[in-house]
């Protein structure tokens, strides 16, 4: 597992995993009991989901929660 340094930021891969699984943001929102707008904020990395919600998303997508997180190099 790659470690983070001060130039890395954690972004989620929810959108990519939804596309890979063929699940819409609307369907995920319904299964989570959240609004489409909130799930869209998660999927576009404008808002990071709370840890318990991240685990729920991982369970729905049938992936390890670590799959939903990836370090991304910050460009200056």
C-alpha positions in Angstrom: 0.0 0.0 0.0 1.3 3.4 -1.0 1.9 5.9 1.8 0.9 9.5 1.7 3.3 12.4 1.9 2.6 16.1 2.4 2.0 16.6 -1.4 -0.7 14.0 -1.5 -4.4 14.4 -0.9 -7.0 11.7 -0.4 -9.6 11.6 -3.1 -12.3 8.9 -3.4 -12.9 6.7 -6.4 -16.7 6.4 -5.9 -17.5 7.6 -9.4 -15.1 5.2 -11.1 -16.4 2.2 -9.1 -20.0 3.1 -9.8 -19.2 3.2 -13.5 -17.3 -0.1 -13.3 -20.3 -1.8 -11.5 -22.9 -0.2 -13.7 -24.7 1.5 -10.8 -26.1 5.0 -11.1 -25.6 7.7 -8.5 -29.4 7.7 -8.2 -29.4 4.0 -7.3 -26.6 4.5 -4.8 -28.4 7.5 -3.2 -31.6 5.4 -2.8 -29.7 2.5 -1.3 -27.9 4.8 1.1 -31.0 6.8 2.0 -29.2 10.0 0.8 -30.2 12.6 -1.8 -28.8 12.4 -5.3 -27.2 15.8 -4.7 -25.2 14.4 -1.7 -24.1 11.3 -3.6 -23.1 13.5 -6.5 -21.0 15.6 -4.1 -19.3 12.4 -2.9 -18.7 11.1 -6.5 -17.2 14.4 -7.7 -14.9 14.7 -4.6 -16.5 18.0 -3.6 -17.4 16.5 -0.2 -15.9 13.4 1.3 -18.3 10.9 2.8 -18.1 10.2 6.6 -16.2 7.0 7.3 -19.4 5.0 8.2 -21.0 6.1 4.9 -17.8 5.1 3.0 -18.1 1.7 4.5 -21.8 1.5 3.4 -20.8 2.5 -0.1 -18.1 -0.2 -0.2 -20.6 -2.8 0.9 -23.1 -1.8 -1.7 -20.4 -1.8 -4.4 -19.0 -5.1 -3.1 -15.4 -3.7 -2.8 -12.9 -3.2 0.0 -13.2 0.2 1.4 -9.6 0.8 0.6 -10.5 0.5 -3.1 -12.5 3.7 -2.7 -9.6 5.7 -1.5 -6.6 6.6 -3.6 -3.8 9.1 -3.0 -3.6 11.7 -5.8 -0.7 13.9 -6.4 -1.5 17.6 -5.9 -0.3 19.7 -8.8 0.8 23.2 -8.2 
